[in-house]
Amino acid sequence: MRFKFLVSSVLAFGLASGAHAGLINGDFEDGLNGWEAYDDVTVSNGVATVGDDSAFGLSTLAQVNYTGTGLVRFEFDFLASISDETGPYDYPDLFSSSLYFTNDTSSFDLFSGVYDDFEWVLDVDSAGPIVYSGAVSNSAIGLGWMHYSYEFVNSYNTVVAVFDMIDGNLLVDSNIQIDNVSLSAVIASVPEPSSLVLFLSLLGFAGLVRVRALSTK
């Protein structure tokens, strides 16, 4: 219910104004402001850490964003430390990143399963990243950091970025650091005035040349 309330509150301004909002505090310089965090989620020096010291076997970091429909880009940097221990029930720890979609923000509820669609985009286990959509590359942050990026055509008004750490082995031995999260509509570039003037001048010149060519026939 708490996450459902957050969705309604955060979207109130964005939907009323009709603006395509961006994620709030994607660099975590303002702690967890703008984010919903459950169980083992902390911020230090502008980096969020999602760990596996959770009461219910799952720690979650999430934020809702009104992107509107169309082309959307989702990206973030991460540094993973995932244990290869399987624990008493032979299950490993796992980090997961996913996107949830809705057009009806009044009824959206992540933990009750009330949403229109979702996409599981990335897992990270002890062996490394498992990419379902998008791509992973080396991050500019530093040694060991990776960068995830995914560009997709969105059919819904609202997208929720979710990061989960699943404590499969029931031990406190895994975490993932996250930074520079971005989820926003991709806006087509507009030519600079000087470039536009040059283009129109060339177009006019081409038209003049064609008229002269026709007149000489």
ChimeraX commands (.cxc) that place a marker at each C-alpha (Angstrom):
marker #1 position 0.00,0.00,0.00 radius 0.5
marker #1 position 2.88,2.39,0.76 radius 0.5
marker #1 position 4.23,2.04,-2.78 radius 0.5
marker #1 position 0.74,2.56,-4.22 radius 0.5
marker #1 position 0.48,5.84,-2.28 radius 0.5
marker #1 position 3.89,6.94,-3.57 radius 0.5
marker #1 position 2.81,6.37,-7.17 radius 0.5
marker #1 position -0.29,8.52,-6.73 radius 0.5
marker #1 position 1.62,11.31,-4.99 radius 0.5
marker #1 position 4.61,11.50,-7.32 radius 0.5
marker #1 position 2.52,11.38,-10.48 radius 0.5
marker #1 position 0.07,14.05,-9.38 radius 0.5
marker #1 position 2.25,16.93,-10.59 radius 0.5
marker #1 position 3.64,15.24,-13.69 radius 0.5
marker #1 position 0.28,14.07,-15.01 radius 0.5
marker #1 position -1.40,17.38,-14.30 radius 0.5
marker #1 position 1.26,19.35,-16.14 radius 0.5
marker #1 position 1.51,16.89,-19.01 radius 0.5
marker #1 position 5.29,17.02,-18.79 radius 0.5
marker #1 position 7.61,14.09,-19.44 radius 0.5
marker #1 position 9.31,13.84,-16.07 radius 0.5
marker #1 position 12.73,12.39,-15.40 radius 0.5
marker #1 position 13.82,10.27,-12.48 radius 0.5
marker #1 position 14.32,12.23,-9.26 radius 0.5
marker #1 position 17.77,12.02,-7.70 radius 0.5
marker #1 position 19.13,9.37,-10.07 radius 0.5
marker #1 position 22.66,10.05,-8.84 radius 0.5
marker #1 position 21.67,9.59,-5.14 radius 0.5
marker #1 position 23.41,12.83,-4.15 radius 0.5
marker #1 position 20.30,13.57,-2.06 radius 0.5
marker #1 position 20.19,10.18,-0.35 radius 0.5
marker #1 position 17.01,8.22,-1.13 radius 0.5
marker #1 position 14.89,11.27,-1.88 radius 0.5
marker #1 position 12.39,10.36,-4.60 radius 0.5
marker #1 position 12.94,6.61,-4.18 radius 0.5
marker #1 position 11.04,3.87,-2.38 radius 0.5
marker #1 position 13.38,1.52,-0.50 radius 0.5
marker #1 position 12.54,-1.69,1.33 radius 0.5
marker #1 position 14.74,-3.59,3.78 radius 0.5
marker #1 position 18.50,-3.51,3.13 radius 0.5
marker #1 position 18.95,-0.34,1.03 radius 0.5
marker #1 position 21.43,2.39,1.97 radius 0.5
marker #1 position 23.19,5.37,0.38 radius 0.5
marker #1 position 26.78,6.47,0.98 radius 0.5
marker #1 position 28.83,9.05,-0.95 radius 0.5
marker #1 position 26.20,9.36,-3.67 radius 0.5
marker #1 position 25.94,5.62,-4.34 radius 0.5
marker #1 position 22.99,3.38,-3.45 radius 0.5
marker #1 position 23.66,-0.13,-2.13 radius 0.5
marker #1 position 21.01,-2.85,-2.25 radius 0.5
marker #1 position 22.02,-5.73,0.05 radius 0.5
marker #1 position 20.63,-9.09,1.10 radius 0.5
marker #1 position 20.24,-8.47,4.85 radius 0.5
marker #1 position 16.45,-8.50,4.47 radius 0.5
marker #1 position 13.64,-9.68,6.73 radius 0.5
marker #1 position 11.68,-11.32,3.90 radius 0.5
marker #1 position 14.44,-12.44,1.54 radius 0.5
marker #1 position 14.07,-9.45,-0.78 radius 0.5
marker #1 position 15.41,-5.88,-0.74 radius 0.5
marker #1 position 13.90,-3.44,-3.25 radius 0.5
marker #1 position 14.72,0.00,-4.61 radius 0.5
marker #1 position 12.16,1.55,-6.97 radius 0.5
marker #1 position 10.91,4.79,-8.49 radius 0.5
marker #1 position 7.92,5.67,-10.65 radius 0.5
marker #1 position 8.32,7.91,-13.70 radius 0.5
marker #1 position 5.83,9.43,-16.12 radius 0.5
marker #1 position 7.65,9.03,-19.44 radius 0.5
marker #1 position 4.68,9.07,-21.80 radius 0.5
marker #1 position 4.54,6.76,-24.79 radius 0.5
marker #1 position 7.25,6.57,-27.43 radius 0.5
marker #1 position 10.98,5.97,-27.36 radius 0.5
marker #1 position 12.40,5.64,-23.83 radius 0.5
marker #1 position 15.94,5.05,-22.55 radius 0.5
marker #1 position 16.77,3.27,-19.27 radius 0.5
marker #1 position 20.34,3.17,-18.00 radius 0.5
marker #1 position 22.42,2.90,-14.84 radius 0.5
marker #1 position 25.88,2.00,-13.52 radius 0.5
marker #1 position 26.41,-0.91,-11.15 radius 0.5
marker #1 position 29.11,-2.70,-9.18 radius 0.5
marker #1 position 28.10,-6.21,-8.12 radius 0.5
marker #1 position 29.36,-8.37,-5.29 radius 0.5
marker #1 position 27.25,-11.54,-5.51 radius 0.5
marker #1 position 28.09,-14.64,-3.46 radius 0.5
marker #1 position 28.33,-18.06,-5.09 radius 0.5
marker #1 position 27.16,-19.77,-1.87 radius 0.5
marker #1 position 23.87,-21.65,-2.33 radius 0.5
marker #1 position 22.93,-22.02,1.33 radius 0.5
marker #1 position 20.83,-24.72,3.02 radius 0.5
marker #1 position 18.17,-24.83,0.31 radius 0.5
marker #1 position 20.58,-24.80,-2.63 radius 0.5
marker #1 position 19.47,-21.37,-3.94 radius 0.5
marker #1 position 21.97,-18.64,-4.92 radius 0.5
marker #1 position 21.68,-14.89,-4.37 radius 0.5
marker #1 position 20.51,-12.90,-7.37 radius 0.5
marker #1 position 20.20,-9.23,-8.34 radius 0.5
marker #1 position 17.43,-8.32,-10.75 radius 0.5
marker #1 position 16.44,-5.15,-12.60 radius 0.5
marker #1 position 13.00,-4.86,-14.16 radius 0.5
marker #1 position 10.54,-2.34,-15.58 radius 0.5
marker #1 position 6.83,-2.19,-14.73 radius 0.5
marker #1 position 4.27,-0.41,-16.90 radius 0.5
marker #1 position 0.82,1.07,-16.31 radius 0.5
marker #1 position -1.73,3.49,-17.71 radius 0.5
marker #1 position -3.89,3.39,-14.58 radius 0.5
marker #1 position -1.88,4.95,-11.77 radius 0.5
marker #1 position -4.86,4.96,-9.41 radius 0.5
marker #1 position -4.81,1.17,-9.11 radius 0.5
marker #1 position -1.11,0.44,-9.68 radius 0.5
marker #1 position 0.40,-1.62,-6.86 radius 0.5
marker #1 position 3.80,-3.21,-7.39 radius 0.5
marker #1 position 3.74,-5.70,-4.53 radius 0.5
marker #1 position 0.14,-6.81,-5.09 radius 0.5
marker #1 position 0.83,-7.48,-8.77 radius 0.5
marker #1 position -1.53,-4.78,-10.06 radius 0.5
marker #1 position 0.04,-3.35,-13.22 radius 0.5
marker #1 position -0.43,-3.57,-16.98 radius 0.5
marker #1 position 2.85,-5.18,-18.01 radius 0.5
marker #1 position 6.44,-5.74,-16.94 radius 0.5
marker #1 position 9.80,-6.61,-18.47 radius 0.5
marker #1 position 12.65,-8.38,-16.72 radius 0.5
marker #1 position 15.71,-6.73,-18.29 radius 0.5
marker #1 position 18.80,-7.79,-16.30 radius 0.5
marker #1 position 19.98,-10.33,-13.73 radius 0.5
marker #1 position 23.38,-10.46,-12.04 radius 0.5
marker #1 position 24.59,-13.61,-10.27 radius 0.5
marker #1 position 28.02,-14.70,-9.04 radius 0.5
marker #1 position 29.10,-15.41,-12.64 radius 0.5
marker #1 position 28.21,-11.93,-13.88 radius 0.5
marker #1 position 25.42,-10.15,-15.81 radius 0.5
marker #1 position 22.61,-12.01,-17.58 radius 0.5
marker #1 position 21.10,-9.59,-20.09 radius 0.5
marker #1 position 17.54,-10.14,-21.35 radius 0.5
marker #1 position 17.09,-6.74,-23.00 radius 0.5
marker #1 position 19.55,-3.93,-23.67 radius 0.5
marker #1 position 23.31,-4.13,-23.29 radius 0.5
marker #1 position 26.03,-4.08,-20.64 radius 0.5
marker #1 position 29.44,-2.44,-21.11 radius 0.5
marker #1 position 32.29,-1.14,-18.97 radius 0.5
marker #1 position 31.40,1.96,-16.97 radius 0.5
marker #1 position 33.45,5.14,-16.91 radius 0.5
marker #1 position 33.16,5.23,-13.10 radius 0.5
marker #1 position 36.06,2.88,-12.45 radius 0.5
marker #1 position 37.38,-0.63,-11.98 radius 0.5
marker #1 position 34.70,-3.31,-11.81 radius 0.5
marker #1 position 31.81,-0.95,-12.55 radius 0.5
marker #1 position 29.47,-1.84,-15.43 radius 0.5
marker #1 position 27.00,0.26,-17.41 radius 0.5
marker #1 position 23.56,-1.00,-18.42 radius 0.5
marker #1 position 21.60,0.69,-21.23 radius 0.5
marker #1 position 18.28,-0.15,-22.87 radius 0.5
marker #1 position 16.31,1.85,-25.43 radius 0.5
marker #1 position 12.76,0.70,-26.18 radius 0.5
marker #1 position 9.40,1.82,-27.58 radius 0.5
marker #1 position 7.04,2.34,-24.65 radius 0.5
marker #1 position 3.29,1.81,-25.03 radius 0.5
marker #1 position 2.31,3.04,-21.56 radius 0.5
marker #1 position 2.22,6.43,-19.84 radius 0.5
marker #1 position 4.09,5.38,-16.72 radius 0.5
marker #1 position 7.19,3.25,-16.15 radius 0.5
marker #1 position 8.52,2.07,-12.78 radius 0.5
marker #1 position 12.22,1.20,-12.50 radius 0.5
marker #1 position 12.78,-1.60,-9.97 radius 0.5
marker #1 position 15.99,-3.06,-8.50 radius 0.5
marker #1 position 15.73,-6.25,-6.39 radius 0.5
marker #1 position 18.31,-8.17,-4.38 radius 0.5
marker #1 position 17.06,-11.71,-3.75 radius 0.5
marker #1 position 18.61,-13.45,-0.75 radius 0.5
marker #1 position 18.51,-17.03,-2.05 radius 0.5
marker #1 position 21.14,-18.53,0.25 radius 0.5
marker #1 position 19.80,-16.93,3.47 radius 0.5
marker #1 position 23.24,-15.51,4.25 radius 0.5
marker #1 position 24.31,-11.86,4.49 radius 0.5
marker #1 position 26.98,-11.96,1.80 radius 0.5
marker #1 position 25.81,-10.14,-1.37 radius 0.5
marker #1 position 25.10,-6.58,-2.48 radius 0.5
marker #1 position 25.06,-4.37,-5.53 radius 0.5
marker #1 position 26.01,-0.69,-5.77 radius 0.5
marker #1 position 23.96,1.48,-8.15 radius 0.5
marker #1 position 24.52,4.98,-9.49 radius 0.5
marker #1 position 23.53,7.34,-12.32 radius 0.5
marker #1 position 20.07,5.90,-12.90 radius 0.5
marker #1 position 18.20,7.45,-15.82 radius 0.5
marker #1 position 14.75,6.68,-17.24 radius 0.5
marker #1 position 13.38,9.22,-19.68 radius 0.5
marker #1 position 11.77,9.82,-23.04 radius 0.5
marker #1 position 14.21,10.17,-25.93 radius 0.5
marker #1 position 13.60,13.57,-27.49 radius 0.5
marker #1 position 14.49,13.99,-31.15 radius 0.5
marker #1 position 17.24,16.56,-31.63 radius 0.5
marker #1 position 16.26,19.92,-33.11 radius 0.5
marker #1 position 18.67,21.53,-35.61 radius 0.5
marker #1 position 20.47,24.62,-34.35 radius 0.5
marker #1 position 19.30,27.87,-36.01 radius 0.5
marker #1 position 22.56,28.27,-37.93 radius 0.5
marker #1 position 22.31,24.71,-39.27 radius 0.5
marker #1 position 18.69,25.26,-40.25 radius 0.5
marker #1 position 19.54,28.47,-42.11 radius 0.5
marker #1 position 22.35,26.69,-43.97 radius 0.5
marker #1 position 20.02,23.84,-44.91 radius 0.5
marker #1 position 17.34,26.22,-46.22 radius 0.5
marker #1 position 19.95,28.19,-48.18 radius 0.5
marker #1 position 21.23,25.03,-49.86 radius 0.5
marker #1 position 17.66,23.95,-50.59 radius 0.5
marker #1 position 16.91,27.32,-52.19 radius 0.5
marker #1 position 20.14,27.17,-54.23 radius 0.5
marker #1 position 19.29,23.69,-55.47 radius 0.5
marker #1 position 15.84,24.89,-56.52 radius 0.5
marker #1 position 17.33,27.85,-58.40 radius 0.5
marker #1 position 19.78,25.61,-60.24 radius 0.5
marker #1 position 16.93,23.31,-61.25 radius 0.5
marker #1 position 14.81,26.23,-62.54 radius 0.5
marker #1 position 17.72,27.55,-64.62 radius 0.5
marker #1 position 18.42,24.10,-65.99 radius 0.5
marker #1 position 14.83,23.71,-67.09 radius 0.5
marker #1 position 14.74,27.16,-68.65 radius 0.5
marker #1 position 17.73,26.41,-70.87 radius 0.5
marker #1 position 16.11,23.34,-72.41 radius 0.5
marker link #1:1,2 radius 0.2
marker link #1:2,3 radius 0.2
marker link #1:3,4 radius 0.2
marker link #1:4,5 radius 0.2
marker link #1:5,6 radius 0.2
marker link #1:6,7 radius 0.2
marker link #1:7,8 radius 0.2
marker link #1:8,9 radius 0.2
marker link #1:9,10 radius 0.2
marker link #1:10,11 radius 0.2
marker link #1:11,12 radius 0.2
marker link #1:12,13 radius 0.2
marker link #1:13,14 radius 0.2
marker link #1:14,15 radius 0.2
marker link #1:15,16 radius 0.2
marker link #1:16,17 radius 0.2
marker link #1:17,18 radius 0.2
marker link #1:18,19 radius 0.2
marker link #1:19,20 radius 0.2
marker link #1:20,21 radius 0.2
marker link #1:21,22 radius 0.2
marker link #1:22,23 radius 0.2
marker link #1:23,24 radius 0.2
marker link #1:24,25 radius 0.2
marker link #1:25,26 radius 0.2
marker link #1:26,27 radius 0.2
marker link #1:27,28 radius 0.2
marker link #1:28,29 radius 0.2
marker link #1:29,30 radius 0.2
marker link #1:30,31 radius 0.2
marker link #1:31,32 radius 0.2
marker link #1:32,33 radius 0.2
marker link #1:33,34 radius 0.2
marker link #1:34,35 radius 0.2
marker link #1:35,36 radius 0.2
marker link #1:36,37 radius 0.2
marker link #1:37,38 radius 0.2
marker link #1:38,39 radius 0.2
marker link #1:39,40 radius 0.2
marker link #1:40,41 radius 0.2
marker link #1:41,42 radius 0.2
marker link #1:42,43 radius 0.2
marker link #1:43,44 radius 0.2
marker link #1:44,45 radius 0.2
marker link #1:45,46 radius 0.2
marker link #1:46,47 radius 0.2
marker link #1:47,48 radius 0.2
marker link #1:48,49 radius 0.2
marker link #1:49,50 radius 0.2
marker link #1:50,51 radius 0.2
marker link #1:51,52 radius 0.2
marker link #1:52,53 radius 0.2
marker link #1:53,54 radius 0.2
marker link #1:54,55 radius 0.2
marker link #1:55,56 radius 0.2
marker link #1:56,57 radius 0.2
marker link #1:57,58 radius 0.2
marker link #1:58,59 radius 0.2
marker link #1:59,60 radius 0.2
marker link #1:60,61 radius 0.2
marker link #1:61,62 radius 0.2
marker link #1:62,63 radius 0.2
marker link #1:63,64 radius 0.2
marker link #1:64,65 radius 0.2
marker link #1:65,66 radius 0.2
marker link #1:66,67 radius 0.2
marker link #1:67,68 radius 0.2
marker link #1:68,69 radius 0.2
marker link #1:69,70 radius 0.2
marker link #1:70,71 radius 0.2
marker link #1:71,72 radius 0.2
marker link #1:72,73 radius 0.2
marker link #1:73,74 radius 0.2
marker link #1:74,75 radius 0.2
marker link #1:75,76 radius 0.2
marker link #1:76,77 radius 0.2
marker link #1:77,78 radius 0.2
marker link #1:78,79 radius 0.2
marker link #1:79,80 radius 0.2
marker link #1:80,81 radius 0.2
marker link #1:81,82 radius 0.2
marker link #1:82,83 radius 0.2
marker link #1:83,84 radius 0.2
marker link #1:84,85 radius 0.2
marker link #1:85,86 radius 0.2
marker link #1:86,87 radius 0.2
marker link #1:87,88 radius 0.2
marker link #1:88,89 radius 0.2
marker link #1:89,90 radius 0.2
marker link #1:90,91 radius 0.2
marker link #1:91,92 radius 0.2
marker link #1:92,93 radius 0.2
marker link #1:93,94 radius 0.2
marker link #1:94,95 radius 0.2
marker link #1:95,96 radius 0.2
marker link #1:96,97 radius 0.2
marker link #1:97,98 radius 0.2
marker link #1:98,99 radius 0.2
marker link #1:99,100 radius 0.2
marker link #1:100,101 radius 0.2
marker link #1:101,102 radius 0.2
marker link #1:102,103 radius 0.2
marker link #1:103,104 radius 0.2
marker link #1:104,105 radius 0.2
marker link #1:105,106 radius 0.2
marker link #1:106,107 radius 0.2
marker link #1:107,108 radius 0.2
marker link #1:108,109 radius 0.2
marker link #1:109,110 radius 0.2
marker link #1:110,111 radius 0.2
marker link #1:111,112 radius 0.2
marker link #1:112,113 radius 0.2
marker link #1:113,114 radius 0.2
marker link #1:114,115 radius 0.2
marker link #1:115,116 radius 0.2
marker link #1:116,117 radius 0.2
marker link #1:117,118 radius 0.2
marker link #1:118,119 radius 0.2
marker link #1:119,120 radius 0.2
marker link #1:120,121 radius 0.2
marker link #1:121,122 radius 0.2
marker link #1:122,123 radius 0.2
marker link #1:123,124 radius 0.2
marker link #1:124,125 radius 0.2
marker link #1:125,126 radius 0.2
marker link #1:126,127 radius 0.2
marker link #1:127,128 radius 0.2
marker link #1:128,129 radius 0.2
marker link #1:129,130 radius 0.2
marker link #1:130,131 radius 0.2
marker link #1:131,132 radius 0.2
marker link #1:132,133 radius 0.2
marker link #1:133,134 radius 0.2
marker link #1:134,135 radius 0.2
marker link #1:135,136 radius 0.2
marker link #1:136,137 radius 0.2
marker link #1:137,138 radius 0.2
marker link #1:138,139 radius 0.2
marker link #1:139,140 radius 0.2
marker link #1:140,141 radius 0.2
marker link #1:141,142 radius 0.2
marker link #1:142,143 radius 0.2
marker link #1:143,144 radius 0.2
marker link #1:144,145 radius 0.2
marker link #1:145,146 radius 0.2
marker link #1:146,147 radius 0.2
marker link #1:147,148 radius 0.2
marker link #1:148,149 radius 0.2
marker link #1:149,150 radius 0.2
marker link #1:150,151 radius 0.2
marker link #1:151,152 radius 0.2
marker link #1:152,153 radius 0.2
marker link #1:153,154 radius 0.2
marker link #1:154,155 radius 0.2
marker link #1:155,156 radius 0.2
marker link #1:156,157 radius 0.2
marker link #1:157,158 radius 0.2
marker link #1:158,159 radius 0.2
marker link #1:159,160 radius 0.2
marker link #1:160,161 radius 0.2
marker link #1:161,162 radius 0.2
marker link #1:162,163 radius 0.2
marker link #1:163,164 radius 0.2
marker link #1:164,165 radius 0.2
marker link #1:165,166 radius 0.2
marker link #1:166,167 radius 0.2
marker link #1:167,168 radius 0.2
marker link #1:168,169 radius 0.2
marker link #1:169,170 radius 0.2
marker link #1:170,171 radius 0.2
marker link #1:171,172 radius 0.2
marker link #1:172,173 radius 0.2
marker link #1:173,174 radius 0.2
marker link #1:174,175 radius 0.2
marker link #1:175,176 radius 0.2
marker link #1:176,177 radius 0.2
marker link #1:177,178 radius 0.2
marker link #1:178,179 radius 0.2
marker link #1:179,180 radius 0.2
marker link #1:180,181 radius 0.2
marker link #1:181,182 radius 0.2
marker link #1:182,183 radius 0.2
marker link #1:183,184 radius 0.2
marker link #1:184,185 radius 0.2
marker link #1:185,186 radius 0.2
marker link #1:186,187 radius 0.2
marker link #1:187,188 radius 0.2
marker link #1:188,189 radius 0.2
marker link #1:189,190 radius 0.2
marker link #1:190,191 radius 0.2
marker link #1:191,192 radius 0.2
marker link #1:192,193 radius 0.2
marker link #1:193,194 radius 0.2
marker link #1:194,195 radius 0.2
marker link #1:195,196 radius 0.2
marker link #1:196,197 radius 0.2
marker link #1:197,198 radius 0.2
marker link #1:198,199 radius 0.2
marker link #1:199,200 radius 0.2
marker link #1:200,201 radius 0.2
marker link #1:201,202 radius 0.2
marker link #1:202,203 radius 0.2
marker link #1:203,204 radius 0.2
marker link #1:204,205 radius 0.2
marker link #1:205,206 radius 0.2
marker link #1:206,207 radius 0.2
marker link #1:207,208 radius 0.2
marker link #1:208,209 radius 0.2
marker link #1:209,210 radius 0.2
marker link #1:210,211 radius 0.2
marker link #1:211,212 radius 0.2
marker link #1:212,213 radius 0.2
marker link #1:213,214 radius 0.2
marker link #1:214,215 radius 0.2
marker link #1:215,216 radius 0.2
marker link #1:216,217 radius 0.2
view
